[in-house]
Amino acid sequence: MPVAPERAVMTDAADDDTVRTWLVERSYGDDELNIIILVYATPDGERYLRKELALRGPWDARDTPAAIDVDPDDLGDVTDPDERERYRTEAERMMAKHDPDDAV
């Protein structure tokens, strides 16, 4: 399923080189329970950004946006074909169900 270009790249006047990425994975850190790992990927599943968030306590509730806009230089390449396909599938699912600023 092709991705509409306007959903893949953010084209706002302030920063027209920002790439839209979608949440494709959320997990907890292996070593520390207070670390949440978020993975955002491009709609084609070929590039990703991993974010680690430290929670300060049980009261530390933060919204996780369905999509974020990222500088292309901050993205890594997804080299594993199975992971790339999984990211692509999940990004498409998120795009179909959520607006970019939805909390998920």
C-alpha positions as CSV (number, residue, x, y, z in Angstrom):
1,M,0.0,0.0,0.0
2,P,1.7,3.3,-1.1
3,V,2.0,6.0,1.5
4,A,0.7,9.4,0.6
5,P,3.6,11.8,0.5
6,E,1.9,14.4,2.6
7,R,1.7,11.9,5.5
8,A,5.4,10.9,5.2
9,V,7.0,14.3,5.2
10,M,5.9,17.3,7.3
11,T,5.9,20.4,5.1
12,D,5.5,23.3,7.4
13,A,7.0,26.7,6.7
14,A,9.3,26.5,9.8
15,D,11.0,23.2,8.9
16,D,10.2,21.7,5.5
17,D,12.9,19.0,5.9
18,T,11.3,17.2,8.8
19,V,10.3,13.5,8.3
20,R,7.1,12.3,9.9
21,T,7.5,9.1,11.9
22,W,4.9,6.9,13.5
23,L,5.0,5.0,16.8
24,V,5.7,1.3,15.9
25,E,6.9,-0.1,19.2
26,R,6.7,0.6,23.0
27,S,8.6,-1.5,25.6
28,Y,10.3,-1.3,29.0
29,G,14.0,-1.2,29.5
30,D,15.6,-4.6,30.3
31,D,17.8,-3.3,33.1
32,E,15.6,-0.6,34.6
33,L,11.9,-0.7,35.0
34,N,11.6,3.1,34.9
35,I,12.8,3.4,31.3
36,I,10.2,3.3,28.5
37,I,11.5,2.7,25.0
38,L,9.6,4.2,22.1
39,V,10.4,3.4,18.5
40,Y,9.1,5.7,15.7
41,A,9.5,4.7,12.1
42,T,9.0,6.1,8.7
43,P,5.9,4.9,6.8
44,D,8.0,2.6,4.6
45,G,9.7,1.1,7.7
46,E,13.2,1.8,6.4
47,R,14.2,4.5,8.9
48,Y,13.6,4.7,12.7
49,L,14.2,6.8,15.8
50,R,14.5,5.2,19.3
51,K,13.6,7.3,22.3
52,E,14.2,6.4,25.9
53,L,12.1,8.1,28.5
54,A,12.9,7.9,32.2
55,L,9.8,7.9,34.4
56,R,10.4,9.7,37.7
57,G,7.6,7.9,39.6
58,P,4.1,6.5,39.3
59,W,2.7,10.0,39.0
60,D,4.8,10.7,35.9
61,A,2.2,10.1,33.2
62,R,3.0,11.5,29.8
63,D,1.1,11.4,26.6
64,T,2.8,9.5,23.8
65,P,2.0,11.0,20.4
66,A,1.0,8.7,17.5
67,A,3.5,10.5,15.3
68,I,6.5,12.9,15.6
69,D,8.4,14.9,13.1
70,V,12.1,14.2,13.1
71,D,15.2,15.7,11.5
72,P,16.3,13.1,8.9
73,D,19.8,13.2,10.4
74,D,18.4,11.7,13.6
75,L,17.1,8.6,11.9
76,G,18.8,5.3,11.7
77,D,18.5,2.7,9.0
78,V,16.5,-0.5,9.6
79,T,18.7,-3.2,8.2
80,D,16.7,-6.3,9.1
81,P,14.1,-7.1,6.4
82,D,11.6,-8.6,8.9
83,E,11.9,-5.7,11.2
84,R,11.5,-3.3,8.3
85,E,8.3,-5.1,7.3
86,R,7.0,-5.1,10.8
87,Y,7.6,-1.4,11.2
88,R,6.0,-0.6,7.9
89,T,2.9,-2.6,8.8
90,E,2.6,-1.0,12.2
91,A,3.2,2.5,10.8
92,E,0.4,2.0,8.2
93,R,-1.9,0.7,11.0
94,M,-1.2,3.8,13.1
95,M,-1.7,6.1,10.1
96,A,-5.1,4.6,9.4
97,K,-6.3,4.7,13.0
98,H,-4.8,7.9,14.4
99,D,-4.1,11.6,13.7
100,P,-0.4,12.4,14.2
101,D,-1.1,14.3,17.5
102,D,-3.4,11.7,19.0
103,A,-2.2,10.3,22.4
104,V,-1.7,6.6,22.2
